[in-house]
Amino acid sequence: MTSTIEYKGYHGSVEFSQEDRVFHGQILFINDLVTFEGETVKELLEGFHYMVDDYLETCKRIGRKPDKPFKGSFNVRIGGKLHKEAALFAELHGYKSLNALAKEAIEEKIKSA
């Protein structure tokens, strides 16, 4: 069972409250808190779609750019020693850049999971 859903490039968490007998979640990877819920899977999905659309429309109405999850870049703090070793490894092994090495390493780790 998956615990996330996707719509228009946005991802939402999926949780179930046995006590309340309701599915609920929030839009992930944005700086705002946007939640949704439903008593059925269909209602949960409809709520998620509605809230993503509402989030985008609200941002448009107030003249603010909506957060875009996963722009394709992020900062990683790995310490000076490892940074130096990785840069040297990339240079010695013909990588175009340290970014290319990091991208390949992440892809390999995900494929082997």
SULTA-V399859 format. One record per run of one state. SS is the DSSP state (hx for helix, st for strand, lp for the rest). FROM is the first residue (numbers start at 1). TO is the last residue. Records with the same first field share a line. If there is no record, write none. Layout:
SS->FROM-TO, FROM-TO
This chain:
lp->1-3, 8-9, 14-14, 18-21, 28-34, 39-40, 63-79, 93-97, 112-113
st->4-7, 10-13, 15-17, 22-27, 35-38
hx->41-62, 80-92, 98-111
